[in-house]
Amino acid sequence: MPQANRRLGSLKLSLNLRTTGNNGSPYTITQNYFVQNHGRCG
């Protein structure tokens, strides 16, 4: 499912761009976002 993967990648990218600068760690911000919305699944 390359289209779904591309969509998820662009979603994460836009999320990172939107939140980068709060603590300088977009990966952590993205991880926290998914933990808050989907629980601890990986």
C-alpha positions in Angstrom: 0.0 0.0 0.0 2.4 2.7 -1.2 -0.3 5.4 -1.3 -1.2 4.8 2.3 2.4 4.9 3.4 3.0 8.1 1.5 -0.1 9.7 3.1 1.1 8.6 6.6 4.6 10.0 5.9 3.3 13.3 4.8 1.0 13.5 7.8 4.0 12.9 10.1 6.1 15.4 8.2 3.4 18.1 8.4 3.0 17.3 12.1 6.8 17.7 12.6 6.9 20.9 10.7 4.0 22.3 12.7 5.4 21.4 16.1 9.2 21.7 15.6 10.7 24.4 17.8 8.8 23.6 21.0 11.6 21.5 22.4 13.7 20.9 19.3 12.7 17.2 19.1 10.1 16.6 16.4 10.5 12.8 16.8 9.6 13.0 20.5 6.7 15.3 19.7 5.4 12.8 17.1 5.8 9.9 19.5 3.9 11.8 22.2 1.1 12.6 19.6 0.6 9.0 18.7 0.8 7.8 22.3 -1.9 10.3 23.2 -4.2 9.4 20.3 -3.5 5.6 19.9 -2.2 4.5 23.3 1.1 2.8 23.8 1.4 0.6 20.6 5.0 0.7 19.8 
